[in-house]
Amino acid sequence: MSTIILAEALSKQFDLAPRAAYGTFRDQLALAVRSPRRWWRRSDTEPLWALRDVSFAIRAGSVTGLIGRNGAGKSTLLKILSRITRPTTGRAVVHGRIASLLEVGTGFHPELSGRHNVFLNGAILGMTRREIAANFDAIVAFADVERFIDTPVKFYSTGMYLRLAFAVAAHLEAEILAVDEVLAVGDLLFQRKCMGKMADVARSGRTVLLVSHNLAAIQTLSDDVLVLDRGRLVGHGPPGETVAQFLDQLQGREGGEASSDLRALPRQSRAHAGLVEGLLNQRPLVASHTLVSGHDLAFELVVDLPEPRRQCFVGINIEDDFGVRLWSLHSHWEIPRFDLQTGAHRVRCRVPVPPLVSGQYHIGLEVGAGTERLDLLERVATLHVVQTGHGGTGETPGREHGYILAPADWSVVSTDGTPVSPEA
Amino acid sequence: MDLTDRQFVRPTIIAADDPSLWASLVELWTFRELLLTLVARELRLRYAQTWVGVAWVALKPLVTMALLWAVFGLAADLPTEGMPRPVFFFSGLMLWFFFSGAITDGKDSLVANADLIRKVYFPRALLPLAIVVARLVDLAIMLVFLAGVMLMSDSTAWPSLPGLAVTVAVLTALSTAVGLLTAAINVRYRDATHVVPVALQLLMFASPIVYSSTLVPATWAWAYALNPLVGLFDGFRAALTGRALDVPSLLLAVVVTLTLLVIAITVFRRLDASFADYV
């Protein structure tokens, strides 16, 4: 297949503080008076390379996933390819029109009716009036807002607004569609519609560039995955292994800066009182860990009490960003309480993690004796749970559906026993 | 989809350097439909929700004229170049509101659409251009009212249409130049938005809007004529009453306008590459 996008050593440099300082005549004037030389040179801000020597080729008709941590340069790359901003050096050759969907609803104006916004938004995204008119009914039907199409969009619910915005974008007839995080939009039903539309787009022979944190969606939809890290292209290949490699990199990086020493950590009430050392999945505990949903957590803790205690137990808990406790593990629920002498003791705990919804969680630890709490460490480690497909549909529900993805077994058959074909 | 139908059959080259001026102009032309859509948005937002609607456009110069009439018109016998007083005032105010309106909205056109600039590509010049075109529509409406004012005040002379067309065309070019320039500068230096109104205020008094340029002492006439609005406003009024245009002052206005246009285009193209990073 032919190459539709060819990037050659693309780099993009930003001045770190172009906006904050000297963004006004007044400041410029003040600087020019105070220190004319600096004003003339103007290069005292530290440059930041948002993208560095990125080269790749994208085949026509492929779906390419773009992954990387926040600030890795994904959006900058999309912005360069869709000509929103220019590269500092390097070049790219693009065969065809790129419709960028960096965020849906671009150019929507609250005072204008849904109808006018469709035309305005379509024109901004690069459609001709004829194309919009030809697709108008399909857009309105897709967004499911027929009754309100002549109402100003400021009266729309958030859901309606987003649906209409995505609908316009989804009906763009560009050769290349660049999508950034658009999958996060709307309710589950609409997300499914979007995924379907995306697959249609891909099947229709158009090229799609997909930026998402949703690795499951990336794995399901893409033919090819690019991995960016701090502005550099660090991986390029088929989705399965590239995503896996990306996860490894995440873990590796985090492991390096981590520590297993628990003694120096701040305690709520008193100084160190028992918890000495911790490992999670054989990595230093005090770190941020990336975990694929449904895998095991293996804790290894070293406890060294200042004095012998009877009836001891160890607890581990997991909470979300808001401090909502998801679950706790207490050793005495599973094994009898134990007596501890002074000296180090190793406590091991392995637990299959219930399949958690993607997101960030925090681990806390405690040691107790009888009813007394000896040591408590809150939020000692961060857990990034990543879903890589639940049940194989590629759909990954968000937090609004709860925390736990229960692996359920579904079947649908007609009552006379004939199987139901999958959704068209 | 018919690929041959598209403007992008040839590959797009994305690189650091500015595209050629010719390429930019060609691109502007391919985006003409978006320009019209943006103009429609501008007009729709401005007039859709006010019941006065279109009449609102003419109300501003009419009210200002009534005010001036009340304050100056009765007492002073200021010269009006042989025109009926209302015609003199309305024509000056109308042109001024066109020009100052185009600049006032134009300077904010990029910043106000930061959302678009950060997320979608289109020639950025469309935004200030759309403002000028929308203001031209206003001007057309005001011209109709001007005709009414002329009829009511028994203006006997027949206007010279080519003269009117030329002065309006140059004034439009001037508005475009200043609009492009202030819009681009405003992205980098946000206090430009506060400087411009002050400059406009000064310019208003330095232009023959509510007074005739014949009042300016001869020793200062050359400096006064450097303001391109002088030649244009005088020219418009001369054309309105069928008098001969003052060619030297009109030519001076054209030269100043062209110079500003070159500066504006150069600055705009220079800053264009980084609008999305700063806006």
Interface residues (C-beta under 8 A of the other chain):
Chain A: F14 P18 R19 G23 T24 F25 R26 Q28 K79 I80 L81 S82 R83 I84 T85 R86 P87 T88 T89 G90 R91 A92 V93 V94 H95 G96 R97 I98 S100 L102 E103 T106 G107 H109 E111 L112 H116 F119 L120 A123 I124 L125 G126 T128 R129 E173 E175
Chain B: M1 L3 R6 F8 P11 T12 I13 I14 A15 A16 E33 L34 T37 L38 R41 R44 L45 A48 Q49 D115 L116 I117 R118 K119 V120 Y121 F122 R188 Y189 R190 D191 A192 V195 A273 S274 A276 D277 Y278
